[in-house]
């Protein structure tokens, strides 16, 4: 009878890359337990706990078997016609196959015969002995280390002086405990035991000798001074950050990525408060915050109004009785960083943004698309056109666009590229530019990521749209089309940004016209001839994904897009209207009727070839009562439907169609559309064409038919 116990596996290494630590820890635990499950050593409902600290990856798995159960296996050998001759004796092919399985001709009578598709085949039934934990864990460890998401592997030499190992960082210890028993296995030149090391400086013992698998977390914390769990360490840091900030009546900056990174840098977190000279607060707070976060991993402290103060939080890896030396050391380190930022800021302001624009001519944007200056000129022209369409000041939009990239050649942005646009706004303000121009310089990069804020105001929207349209059309037009996960120019992000601005602001700017105007700004012959339509298709694919993420049904999306004609500012209210309509009991019937109308129209065009685009119904040719009634009902409802459409009340427009249902049903039951009389036939086709137009003002509701 096999014994089930909890399993603990730990790999002790040198400091792991902090930005990868959480993923490494999760992968280590997930792949390990998946392999144990696949070998029958762990059940499907086992609990796995991942541990990850700067110097260790570990996993605790509940109820792991000492020995996997034996398994019955039925293996297909070959068709009977191939394996047995006419006398029922084994053929050489069958004997060769059996030999490869360690069997001989004596096994032939016991082979099972069963149908395999249309032919009878020979099957060999056997019992495969279950793996021992030592065998299974060795296999699981090998798979786990091979599948770790390591961005860059390093090669190092083992203690024997001959062997080399490839891994993310040099490994120095391996623990594998099944309950209190060591599981014999190895990895990276290490043999499993029960000893590991605690905190580099604060461990109370030279080695942590683990009693059993279940004591790992407690022993690591009590003896090794290590909070092994990434999640618990992160929660502890967040708690200490909040408490330390509260004592100062301040709040720490919120940054989940920074919190993850700091969690990956310490094993025993200790939050301390540092400060710097107030004179540095003359520098834009975005610069100071970025340098403290990016370079030093500090948490800047803000006041109640969100303004940066001269205090910051340090997440230390040690807990000395007197923390003054730690605090002082960090304050000395941050000071020159802030001084650099102040130097860059002061120096940059000695030149205006306008004086820097010409220098963009020395910066190549793309060898097929010219310099940054040529790009800025295209953006400015397009921004002016869009601003005029929006009723915004054309000259201010063109000026903001002209200055929008000038901060790229400032010292501050050269040091911190993340500040492009932000610094442009500060420098524009210093130069005395209008506030709306300065704001547009920063906002034209928005939205930078999913959920980011949108540019506000006509000038900012015009410059933001112009920048993204120029990039999208230009890069796509020279053949740099995103493929798979590769999108080096961020065209998907730019496309989504344009969509969000047009939809969420909203702005009445037809997409097709915008793309055509953007394309015309480029010199003839640079872009592909079909770039405008190609990019529109690319963007509509992004639009479908954007709308699906907002829980709209695919049928509803396709129905609206069919009639939208690039008026993206209407897409959300139209979808809301279709959703309201689709919930009505008669919606499916009306959708089916609409589909029938379209099929009749298509057949009419194919058989007669008549162009009915501008045709009108001739009332005198409405011979049947059912067609006269339908015509009158359409006449009565049209002004109401049009009024709802003009007011943007798309749900009411579609609801108004409900009154047509009995007349449509009566028409299809009693009127022969495809009659012999060509004049009557055409008139009825025109009637149905007008019905289709009336029904499809908001969306092509035929696409809602099952």
C-alpha positions as CSV (number, residue, x, y, z in Angstrom):
1,X,0.0,0.0,0.0
2,X,1.5,3.3,-1.1
3,X,1.9,6.2,1.4
4,X,0.7,9.7,0.7
5,X,2.6,12.6,2.3
6,X,3.1,16.2,1.5
7,X,6.1,17.1,-0.7
8,X,8.5,20.1,-0.5
9,X,11.0,20.9,-3.2
10,X,13.3,23.9,-3.0
11,X,16.0,25.1,-5.3
12,X,18.4,27.5,-3.6
13,X,20.2,29.9,-6.0
14,X,22.0,33.2,-6.3
15,X,19.9,36.4,-6.6
16,X,17.2,35.9,-9.3
17,X,16.2,38.6,-11.7
18,X,13.5,40.6,-9.8
19,X,11.2,41.4,-12.7
20,X,11.0,37.7,-13.6
21,X,10.8,36.3,-10.1
22,X,7.0,35.9,-9.7
23,X,6.7,34.2,-13.1
24,X,9.6,31.9,-12.3
25,X,8.1,30.9,-8.9
26,X,4.6,30.3,-10.4
27,X,6.0,28.3,-13.3
28,X,8.3,26.2,-11.0
29,X,5.3,25.1,-8.9
30,X,2.8,24.7,-11.8
31,X,5.0,22.6,-14.0
32,X,6.3,20.5,-11.1
33,X,2.8,19.5,-9.9
34,X,1.5,19.0,-13.5
35,X,4.2,16.5,-14.1
36,X,3.5,14.7,-10.8
37,X,-0.2,14.5,-11.7
38,X,0.6,13.2,-15.2
39,X,2.6,10.3,-13.6
40,X,-0.1,9.4,-11.2
41,X,1.9,10.6,-8.2
42,X,-0.5,13.4,-7.3
43,X,-4.2,13.6,-7.5
44,X,-6.1,16.2,-9.5
45,X,-7.3,18.1,-6.4
46,X,-3.9,18.5,-4.7
47,X,-3.1,21.9,-3.2
48,X,0.1,23.5,-4.4
49,X,1.8,26.5,-2.8
50,X,4.4,28.4,-4.7
51,X,7.3,30.1,-2.9
52,X,9.7,32.6,-4.5
53,X,12.2,34.9,-2.9
54,X,15.4,36.5,-4.4
55,X,17.4,33.4,-3.6
56,X,15.0,30.5,-3.8
57,X,12.2,28.8,-5.8
58,X,10.1,26.3,-4.0
59,X,6.8,24.4,-4.1
60,X,4.8,22.6,-1.4
61,X,2.4,19.9,-2.8
62,X,-0.1,18.0,-0.6
63,X,-0.8,14.3,-0.6
64,X,1.9,13.0,-3.0
65,X,2.1,9.3,-3.4
66,X,5.2,7.3,-2.6
67,X,4.5,5.0,-5.6
68,X,2.1,5.5,-8.5
69,X,-0.5,2.9,-9.1
70,X,0.2,0.3,-11.9
71,X,-1.7,1.1,-15.1
72,X,-3.3,-1.3,-17.6
73,X,-2.3,-0.3,-21.2
74,X,-3.7,-1.5,-24.5
75,X,-1.2,-0.9,-27.3
76,X,-2.2,-1.3,-30.9
77,X,0.4,-3.3,-32.8
78,X,-0.7,-3.5,-36.4
79,X,-3.6,-4.7,-38.6
80,X,-4.4,-8.4,-38.4
81,X,-3.8,-8.8,-42.1
82,X,-0.2,-7.5,-41.7
83,X,0.6,-9.3,-38.4
84,X,-0.8,-12.8,-39.2
85,X,-0.4,-14.9,-42.3
86,X,-3.2,-17.0,-43.9
87,X,-2.5,-19.8,-41.5
88,X,-2.7,-17.5,-38.4
89,X,1.0,-17.5,-37.8
90,X,3.0,-14.4,-36.8
91,X,4.6,-12.6,-39.7
92,X,8.2,-11.3,-39.5
93,X,6.7,-7.8,-39.1
94,X,4.7,-8.9,-36.0
95,X,7.7,-10.7,-34.5
96,X,9.9,-7.7,-35.0
97,X,7.3,-5.5,-33.3
98,X,7.0,-7.9,-30.3
99,X,10.8,-8.0,-30.0
100,X,10.9,-4.2,-29.7
101,X,8.5,-4.6,-26.7
102,X,10.7,-7.3,-25.1
103,X,8.3,-10.2,-26.1
104,X,8.4,-13.1,-28.5
105,X,6.2,-15.4,-30.5
106,X,4.8,-17.1,-27.4
107,X,2.7,-14.0,-26.8
108,X,0.9,-14.2,-30.1
109,X,-2.1,-16.4,-28.9
110,X,-2.8,-13.9,-26.1
111,X,-3.0,-10.9,-28.4
112,X,-6.4,-9.2,-28.5
113,X,-8.2,-8.7,-31.8
114,X,-10.5,-5.8,-32.2
115,X,-11.9,-3.5,-34.9
116,X,-9.9,-0.4,-35.5
117,X,-11.9,1.7,-37.9
118,X,-12.8,-0.6,-40.9
119,X,-10.0,-3.1,-40.3
120,X,-9.3,-5.6,-37.5
121,X,-6.1,-5.0,-35.6
122,X,-3.9,-6.7,-33.0
123,X,-3.6,-5.2,-29.5
124,X,-1.1,-6.0,-26.8
125,X,-2.5,-5.6,-23.3
126,X,0.0,-5.1,-20.5
127,X,0.4,-3.6,-17.1
128,X,2.8,-0.7,-16.7
129,X,4.3,-0.5,-13.3
130,X,3.7,2.9,-11.7
131,X,6.6,5.2,-11.1
132,X,8.3,5.6,-7.7
133,X,8.4,9.1,-6.3
134,X,12.2,9.2,-6.7
135,X,11.7,8.4,-10.4
136,X,8.8,10.7,-10.9
137,X,10.2,13.6,-9.0
138,X,13.4,13.4,-11.0
139,X,11.4,13.6,-14.2
140,X,9.3,16.4,-12.9
141,X,12.3,18.4,-11.8
142,X,13.9,18.0,-15.3
143,X,10.7,19.1,-17.0
144,X,10.3,22.0,-14.6
145,X,13.7,23.4,-15.0
146,X,13.5,23.0,-18.8
147,X,10.2,24.9,-19.0
148,X,11.1,27.8,-16.7
149,X,10.4,31.2,-18.4
150,X,14.1,32.2,-18.4
151,X,14.7,35.3,-20.6
152,X,18.5,34.9,-20.6
153,X,20.4,31.8,-19.6
154,X,23.9,32.0,-18.0
155,X,26.6,29.3,-18.1
156,X,28.6,28.5,-15.0
157,X,31.0,25.8,-13.9
158,X,30.3,23.2,-11.2
159,X,32.5,22.5,-8.2
160,X,34.2,19.6,-10.0
161,X,35.9,22.2,-12.3
162,X,34.9,20.3,-15.4
163,X,31.1,20.3,-15.8
164,X,29.2,23.4,-17.1
165,X,25.5,24.1,-16.3
166,X,23.1,26.4,-18.0
167,X,20.5,28.1,-15.8
168,X,19.2,31.6,-14.9
169,X,21.6,31.9,-12.0
170,X,24.1,29.6,-10.2
171,X,22.3,27.1,-8.0
172,X,23.8,26.0,-4.7
173,X,21.3,23.8,-3.0
174,X,18.4,21.4,-3.5
175,X,15.8,20.2,-1.0
176,X,13.3,17.4,-1.7
177,X,11.3,16.1,1.3
178,X,8.4,13.7,1.2
179,X,7.0,14.2,4.7
180,X,10.2,14.0,6.7
181,X,12.0,11.7,4.2
182,X,14.6,12.9,1.7
183,X,13.6,12.0,-1.9
184,X,16.8,11.0,-3.8
185,X,17.0,13.2,-6.9
186,X,19.3,15.7,-8.4
187,X,19.3,18.9,-10.5
188,X,22.0,21.2,-11.9
189,X,24.7,19.1,-10.4
190,X,23.1,19.1,-6.9
191,X,21.9,16.2,-4.8
192,X,18.8,16.7,-2.8
193,X,18.9,17.0,1.0
194,X,17.1,18.8,3.8
195,X,19.5,21.7,4.4
196,X,19.0,25.2,3.0
197,X,20.1,28.7,3.8
198,X,18.2,31.5,5.3
199,X,18.6,35.3,5.0
200,X,22.0,36.3,3.8
201,X,22.6,38.6,6.8
202,X,19.9,38.0,9.4
203,X,19.4,34.2,9.7
204,X,19.8,32.9,13.2
205,X,21.4,29.7,12.0
206,X,24.2,28.9,9.6
207,X,21.9,26.4,7.9
208,X,18.2,25.8,8.2
209,X,17.7,22.0,8.6
210,X,14.2,21.3,7.6
211,X,12.3,18.8,9.8
212,X,9.7,17.9,7.2
213,X,7.8,19.3,4.2
214,X,5.2,21.1,6.3
215,X,7.6,23.0,8.5
216,X,9.3,24.8,5.6
217,X,7.5,28.1,5.7
218,X,7.6,28.5,9.5
219,X,11.3,27.4,9.8
220,X,12.3,29.7,7.0
221,X,10.7,32.7,8.8
222,X,11.6,31.8,12.4
223,X,15.2,30.4,11.9
224,X,16.1,31.8,8.4
225,X,14.5,35.3,8.7
226,X,12.9,34.8,5.3
227,X,9.3,35.2,4.3
228,X,9.4,32.6,1.5
229,X,6.0,33.3,0.0
230,X,6.0,36.0,-2.6
231,X,2.3,36.8,-1.9
232,X,2.8,37.1,1.8
233,X,6.0,39.1,1.4
234,X,4.2,41.5,-1.0
235,X,1.2,41.9,1.4
236,X,3.7,42.6,4.3
237,X,5.4,45.3,2.2
238,X,2.1,46.9,1.3
239,X,1.0,46.9,4.9
240,X,4.3,48.5,6.1
241,X,4.2,51.1,3.3
242,X,0.7,52.2,4.3
243,X,1.6,52.3,8.0
244,X,4.8,54.3,7.5
245,X,3.0,56.7,5.2
246,X,0.2,57.2,7.6
247,X,2.6,58.2,10.4
248,X,3.7,61.0,8.1
249,X,0.1,61.9,7.2
250,X,1.1,61.1,3.6
251,X,0.3,58.4,1.1
252,X,2.7,56.2,-1.0
253,X,2.5,56.3,-4.7
254,X,0.5,53.4,-6.2
255,X,2.6,51.3,-8.5
256,X,1.8,47.5,-8.7
257,X,4.8,46.8,-10.9
258,X,7.2,48.5,-8.5
259,X,5.6,46.6,-5.5
260,X,6.2,43.4,-7.4
261,X,9.8,44.3,-8.2
262,X,10.6,45.3,-4.6
263,X,9.0,42.1,-3.3
264,X,11.4,40.3,-5.5
265,X,14.4,42.1,-4.1
266,X,14.0,41.4,-0.4
267,X,13.5,38.4,1.8
268,X,12.8,40.2,5.1
269,X,11.2,43.6,4.2
270,X,11.6,46.6,6.5
271,X,10.0,49.9,5.4
272,X,11.9,53.1,6.4
273,X,11.3,56.7,5.8
274,X,13.9,58.9,4.0
275,X,13.9,62.5,2.8
276,X,15.7,64.8,0.5
277,X,16.2,68.6,0.2
278,X,13.0,70.6,-0.6
279,X,14.8,72.5,-3.3
280,X,14.6,69.5,-5.6
281,X,10.8,69.9,-5.6
282,X,11.3,72.7,-8.1
283,X,11.8,70.0,-10.6
284,X,8.6,68.5,-12.1
285,X,7.4,65.8,-9.8
286,X,7.1,63.3,-12.7
287,X,10.9,63.5,-13.1
288,X,11.6,63.0,-9.4
289,X,9.1,60.2,-9.0
290,X,10.5,58.4,-12.1
291,X,14.1,58.6,-10.9
292,X,13.2,57.4,-7.4
293,X,11.2,54.5,-8.7
294,X,13.3,53.5,-11.7
295,X,16.8,53.9,-10.3
296,X,16.3,53.4,-6.5
297,X,13.1,51.4,-6.2
298,X,11.8,53.9,-3.6
299,X,8.1,54.8,-3.0
300,X,7.7,58.6,-3.2
301,X,5.2,60.0,-0.7
302,X,2.4,62.4,-1.8
303,X,0.3,64.8,0.2
304,X,-3.5,64.7,0.2
305,X,-3.7,66.7,-3.0
306,X,-1.4,64.2,-4.8
307,X,1.6,66.6,-4.8
308,X,5.0,65.1,-4.3
309,X,6.7,65.8,-0.9
310,X,10.4,65.5,0.0
311,X,9.9,62.2,1.8
312,X,10.1,58.7,0.4
313,X,9.8,55.1,1.6
314,X,12.7,52.6,1.4
315,X,12.1,48.9,1.4
316,X,15.1,47.5,3.2
317,X,16.2,43.9,3.3
318,X,17.5,44.1,6.9
319,X,16.0,45.2,10.3
320,X,18.8,46.8,12.3
321,X,18.1,48.1,15.8
322,X,19.3,51.5,14.6
323,X,18.1,52.1,11.1
324,X,19.7,55.6,10.8
325,X,22.7,54.2,8.8
326,X,20.4,52.5,6.3
327,X,18.3,55.6,5.9
328,X,21.3,57.9,5.7
329,X,23.0,55.7,3.1
330,X,19.8,55.7,0.9
331,X,19.5,59.5,1.2
332,X,23.1,59.9,0.1
333,X,22.4,57.7,-2.9
334,X,19.3,59.4,-4.1
335,X,20.6,63.0,-3.8
336,X,22.9,62.9,-6.9
337,X,20.1,61.3,-8.9
338,X,17.8,64.2,-8.0
339,X,20.6,66.6,-8.7
340,X,21.0,65.2,-12.2
341,X,17.3,65.6,-12.8
342,X,17.5,69.2,-11.7
343,X,20.5,69.8,-13.9
344,X,18.7,68.4,-16.9
345,X,15.6,70.5,-16.2
346,X,17.5,73.7,-15.7
347,X,19.6,73.2,-18.8
348,X,16.7,72.2,-21.1
349,X,14.8,75.3,-20.3
350,X,17.6,77.5,-21.7
351,X,16.4,76.5,-25.2
352,X,12.8,76.9,-26.3
353,X,10.9,74.0,-27.9
354,X,10.5,76.0,-31.1
355,X,14.3,76.3,-31.4
356,X,14.6,72.5,-31.2
357,X,12.2,71.7,-33.9
358,X,14.7,72.2,-36.8
359,X,17.0,69.7,-35.1
360,X,14.4,67.0,-35.6
361,X,15.6,67.1,-39.2
362,X,18.8,65.3,-38.0
363,X,16.8,62.5,-36.5
364,X,15.8,59.7,-38.8
365,X,12.3,58.4,-38.1
366,X,12.4,55.6,-40.7
367,X,14.6,55.3,-43.8
368,X,11.5,55.0,-46.0
369,X,9.5,57.7,-44.2
370,X,12.1,60.4,-43.7
371,X,13.1,62.3,-40.6
372,X,11.3,63.2,-37.5
373,X,10.9,66.8,-38.8
374,X,9.2,65.5,-42.0
375,X,7.0,63.4,-39.8
376,X,6.1,66.4,-37.6
377,X,5.1,68.4,-40.6
378,X,2.7,65.6,-41.7
379,X,1.3,65.4,-38.2
380,X,0.8,69.2,-38.1
381,X,-1.0,69.3,-41.4
382,X,-3.3,66.5,-40.4
383,X,-3.9,67.9,-36.9
384,X,-5.0,71.2,-38.4
385,X,-7.5,69.5,-40.7
386,X,-8.9,67.5,-37.8
387,X,-9.1,70.5,-35.6
388,X,-11.1,72.4,-38.2
389,X,-13.5,69.5,-38.5
390,X,-13.9,69.5,-34.7
391,X,-14.5,73.2,-34.5
392,X,-11.2,73.7,-32.6
393,X,-8.5,76.3,-33.3
394,X,-6.6,75.1,-36.4
395,X,-3.5,77.3,-35.8
396,X,-3.1,76.1,-32.2
397,X,-3.5,72.5,-33.2
398,X,-0.8,72.9,-35.8
399,X,1.5,74.6,-33.3
400,X,1.0,71.8,-30.7
401,X,1.7,69.2,-33.3
402,X,4.8,71.0,-34.5
403,X,6.2,71.2,-31.0
404,X,5.0,67.7,-30.0
405,X,8.2,65.9,-30.7
406,X,10.7,68.6,-29.8
407,X,11.3,67.3,-26.3
408,X,12.7,64.1,-27.8
409,X,16.0,65.9,-28.1
410,X,16.1,67.4,-24.6
411,X,18.5,66.0,-22.0
412,X,15.7,65.0,-19.7
413,X,13.9,62.9,-22.2
414,X,17.2,61.5,-23.4
415,X,17.8,60.2,-19.8
416,X,14.1,59.3,-19.2
417,X,12.3,58.4,-22.5
418,X,9.2,57.7,-20.4
419,X,8.8,61.5,-19.9
420,X,8.3,62.4,-23.5
421,X,5.3,64.6,-23.8
422,X,5.2,65.3,-20.1
423,X,8.4,67.3,-20.4
424,X,7.1,68.9,-23.6
425,X,4.2,70.3,-21.6
426,X,6.4,71.7,-18.9
427,X,8.8,73.3,-21.4
428,X,6.0,74.7,-23.5
429,X,4.6,76.3,-20.4
430,X,8.0,77.8,-19.6
431,X,8.2,79.1,-23.2
432,X,4.9,80.9,-22.6
433,X,2.8,78.8,-25.0
434,X,-1.0,78.7,-24.5
435,X,-2.1,76.2,-21.9
436,X,-4.2,74.2,-24.4
437,X,-1.1,73.9,-26.6
438,X,1.0,72.7,-23.8
439,X,-1.6,70.2,-22.6
440,X,-2.0,68.9,-26.1
441,X,1.8,68.2,-26.3
442,X,1.5,65.8,-23.4
443,X,-1.9,64.4,-24.2
444,X,-1.1,63.5,-27.8
445,X,0.6,60.3,-26.6
446,X,-2.6,59.2,-24.8
447,X,-4.0,56.6,-24.5
448,X,-0.6,54.9,-23.9
449,X,-2.0,51.6,-22.7
450,X,-5.3,49.8,-22.0
451,X,-7.4,51.9,-19.6
452,X,-5.2,55.0,-19.9
453,X,-6.9,58.4,-20.0
454,X,-7.9,60.0,-23.3
455,X,-6.9,63.4,-24.5
456,X,-9.3,66.2,-23.6
457,X,-10.4,69.0,-25.8
458,X,-10.5,69.5,-29.6
459,X,-6.8,70.5,-29.9
460,X,-5.5,67.6,-27.9
461,X,-7.7,65.1,-29.7
462,X,-6.7,66.5,-33.1
463,X,-3.0,66.2,-32.3
464,X,-3.4,62.7,-30.7
465,X,-5.4,61.4,-33.7
466,X,-3.0,62.9,-36.2
467,X,0.0,61.4,-34.5
468,X,-1.5,57.9,-34.3
469,X,-3.0,58.1,-37.8
470,X,0.3,59.2,-39.3
471,X,2.2,56.3,-37.6
472,X,-0.4,53.7,-38.5
473,X,-0.8,54.7,-42.1
474,X,2.9,55.3,-42.7
475,X,4.3,52.1,-41.1
476,X,1.5,49.9,-42.4
477,X,1.8,51.5,-45.9
478,X,5.5,50.5,-46.2
479,X,4.7,46.9,-45.4
480,X,5.6,46.8,-41.7
481,X,2.4,44.9,-40.8
482,X,2.1,43.3,-37.4
483,X,2.3,39.5,-37.5
484,X,1.5,37.2,-34.6
485,X,3.0,38.6,-31.4
486,X,5.3,40.9,-33.3
487,X,4.3,44.5,-33.5
488,X,7.5,46.5,-33.1
489,X,5.9,49.8,-34.0
490,X,2.9,49.3,-31.7
491,X,0.4,49.6,-34.5
492,X,-2.3,47.6,-32.6
493,X,-1.9,50.1,-29.7
494,X,-2.2,53.1,-32.0
495,X,-5.2,51.6,-33.7
496,X,-6.9,51.0,-30.4
497,X,-6.0,54.5,-29.3
498,X,-7.7,56.0,-32.3
499,X,-10.8,53.8,-31.8
500,X,-11.1,54.8,-28.1
501,X,-10.8,58.5,-28.9
502,X,-13.4,58.4,-31.6
503,X,-15.8,56.1,-29.6
504,X,-15.4,57.2,-26.0
505,X,-15.0,61.0,-26.5
506,X,-17.1,60.6,-28.8
507,X,-16.1,62.4,-32.1
508,X,-18.1,62.6,-35.3
509,X,-15.2,61.9,-37.6
510,X,-15.7,59.0,-40.2
511,X,-12.8,56.6,-40.0
512,X,-12.5,56.1,-43.8
513,X,-12.2,59.8,-44.4
514,X,-9.6,60.2,-41.7
515,X,-7.4,57.4,-43.2
516,X,-7.8,58.9,-46.7
517,X,-6.7,62.3,-45.5
518,X,-3.7,60.8,-43.5
519,X,-2.6,58.9,-46.6
520,X,-2.7,62.0,-48.8
521,X,-0.2,63.7,-46.5
522,X,2.6,61.4,-47.7
523,X,4.6,61.9,-50.9
524,X,3.2,60.0,-53.9
525,X,4.6,56.5,-54.3
526,X,5.9,55.9,-50.7
527,X,2.8,54.0,-49.5
528,X,1.0,51.1,-50.9
529,X,-1.9,52.0,-53.2
530,X,-4.5,50.3,-51.0
531,X,-3.1,51.4,-47.6
532,X,-6.2,53.4,-46.5
533,X,-8.6,50.4,-47.0
534,X,-6.1,47.9,-45.7
535,X,-5.7,49.9,-42.5
536,X,-9.4,50.4,-42.1
537,X,-9.8,46.6,-42.2
538,X,-7.0,46.2,-39.7
539,X,-8.7,48.7,-37.4
540,X,-12.2,47.1,-37.7
541,X,-10.6,43.8,-36.6
542,X,-9.3,45.7,-33.5
543,X,-12.8,47.2,-33.1
544,X,-14.4,43.8,-33.0
545,X,-12.1,42.7,-30.2
546,X,-12.6,46.0,-28.3
547,X,-16.4,45.5,-28.5
548,X,-16.3,41.8,-27.5
549,X,-14.3,42.8,-24.4
550,X,-17.3,45.0,-23.5
551,X,-19.6,41.9,-23.6
552,X,-21.4,42.7,-26.9
553,X,-22.5,39.6,-28.8
554,X,-20.7,38.9,-32.1
555,X,-24.0,38.9,-34.1
556,X,-24.9,42.3,-32.7
557,X,-21.4,43.7,-33.5
558,X,-21.6,42.4,-37.1
559,X,-25.1,43.8,-37.5
560,X,-24.0,47.3,-36.5
561,X,-20.7,47.3,-38.4
562,X,-22.5,46.4,-41.6
563,X,-24.4,49.8,-41.6
564,X,-22.0,51.9,-39.5
565,X,-20.0,53.3,-42.5
566,X,-17.1,54.4,-40.3
567,X,-19.2,56.5,-37.9
568,X,-17.5,55.1,-34.8
569,X,-19.0,57.7,-32.4
570,X,-22.4,55.9,-33.0
571,X,-21.2,52.3,-32.5
572,X,-21.9,52.0,-28.7
573,X,-25.4,53.6,-28.7
574,X,-26.3,51.6,-31.8
575,X,-25.1,48.4,-30.1
576,X,-27.2,49.3,-27.0
577,X,-30.2,49.8,-29.3
578,X,-29.6,46.4,-31.0
579,X,-29.3,44.7,-27.6
580,X,-32.7,46.2,-26.5
581,X,-34.3,45.1,-29.8
582,X,-32.8,41.6,-29.6
583,X,-34.5,41.1,-26.2
584,X,-38.0,41.5,-27.8
585,X,-40.0,38.3,-28.5
586,X,-40.6,39.3,-32.1
587,X,-36.9,40.2,-32.8
588,X,-36.0,36.8,-34.3
589,X,-39.1,36.8,-36.5
590,X,-38.3,40.3,-37.8
591,X,-34.7,39.4,-38.3
592,X,-35.8,36.3,-40.3
593,X,-38.2,38.4,-42.4
594,X,-35.4,40.9,-43.1
595,X,-33.1,38.1,-44.2
596,X,-35.9,36.9,-46.5
597,X,-36.3,40.4,-48.0
598,X,-32.5,40.5,-48.7
599,X,-32.6,37.1,-50.3
600,X,-35.5,38.1,-52.6
601,X,-33.7,41.3,-53.5
602,X,-30.6,39.4,-54.4
603,X,-32.5,36.9,-56.5
604,X,-34.4,39.7,-58.2
605,X,-31.1,41.4,-59.2
606,X,-29.6,38.1,-60.5
607,X,-32.6,37.1,-62.6
608,X,-33.7,40.5,-63.9
609,X,-30.5,42.5,-63.5
610,X,-32.6,45.6,-62.7
611,X,-31.0,48.5,-60.8
612,X,-33.4,49.5,-58.2
613,X,-31.1,51.9,-56.3
614,X,-33.2,55.0,-57.1
615,X,-36.5,53.4,-57.9
616,X,-39.7,54.3,-56.0
617,X,-42.9,52.4,-55.3
618,X,-45.8,53.1,-57.7
619,X,-48.9,53.0,-55.5
620,X,-51.1,52.3,-58.5
621,X,-49.4,49.0,-59.1
622,X,-50.1,47.7,-55.6
623,X,-52.8,45.2,-56.6
624,X,-53.1,43.1,-53.5
625,X,-54.6,44.3,-50.2
626,X,-51.6,42.9,-48.3
627,X,-49.1,44.9,-50.2
628,X,-51.1,48.0,-50.0
629,X,-51.4,47.5,-46.2
630,X,-47.7,47.0,-45.8
631,X,-47.0,50.1,-47.9
632,X,-49.3,52.2,-45.8
633,X,-47.8,50.8,-42.5
634,X,-44.3,51.7,-43.7
635,X,-45.5,55.2,-44.7
636,X,-47.1,55.7,-41.3
637,X,-44.0,54.5,-39.3
638,X,-41.3,56.2,-41.3
639,X,-41.4,59.7,-39.8
640,X,-41.4,58.2,-36.3
641,X,-38.5,55.9,-37.1
642,X,-36.6,58.7,-38.8
643,X,-37.2,61.0,-35.8
644,X,-35.8,58.4,-33.4
645,X,-32.8,57.9,-35.7
646,X,-32.1,61.6,-35.9
647,X,-32.2,61.9,-32.1
648,X,-29.9,58.9,-31.7
649,X,-32.5,56.9,-29.9
650,X,-31.6,53.7,-31.7
651,X,-33.5,51.4,-29.4
652,X,-36.8,53.1,-30.1
653,X,-36.1,53.2,-33.8
654,X,-35.8,49.4,-33.8
655,X,-38.7,48.9,-31.4
656,X,-40.9,50.9,-33.9
657,X,-40.4,48.0,-36.4
658,X,-42.5,45.7,-34.2
659,X,-45.7,47.3,-35.5
660,X,-44.7,46.1,-39.0
661,X,-44.7,42.4,-38.1
662,X,-48.3,41.5,-38.9
663,X,-48.2,43.4,-42.2
664,X,-44.9,41.7,-43.2
665,X,-46.3,38.3,-42.3
666,X,-49.5,39.0,-44.3
667,X,-47.5,40.2,-47.2
668,X,-45.3,37.1,-47.5
669,X,-48.3,34.8,-47.0
670,X,-50.6,36.4,-49.7
671,X,-48.3,38.2,-52.2
672,X,-46.2,36.5,-54.9
673,X,-43.2,38.7,-55.3
674,X,-41.6,36.8,-58.1
675,X,-44.7,36.9,-60.3
676,X,-44.8,36.6,-64.1
677,X,-45.8,40.3,-64.6
678,X,-42.4,42.0,-64.8
679,X,-43.9,45.5,-63.9
680,X,-45.6,44.1,-60.8
681,X,-42.6,42.1,-59.9
682,X,-40.3,45.2,-60.0
683,X,-42.7,47.3,-58.0
684,X,-42.9,44.7,-55.3
685,X,-39.1,44.4,-55.3
686,X,-38.9,48.2,-54.8
687,X,-41.4,47.9,-51.9
688,X,-39.3,45.3,-50.3
689,X,-36.2,47.3,-50.9
690,X,-37.7,50.3,-49.0
691,X,-38.8,47.9,-46.3
692,X,-35.2,46.6,-45.9
693,X,-33.9,50.2,-45.7
694,X,-36.4,51.1,-43.1
695,X,-35.6,48.0,-41.0
696,X,-31.8,48.4,-41.4
697,X,-31.4,52.1,-40.5
698,X,-29.6,51.2,-37.2
699,X,-28.1,47.8,-38.1
700,X,-28.5,45.0,-40.5
701,X,-31.0,43.0,-38.4
702,X,-30.9,40.1,-40.8
703,X,-27.6,39.1,-39.1
704,X,-29.6,38.5,-35.9
705,X,-31.5,35.6,-37.5
706,X,-30.6,32.2,-36.2
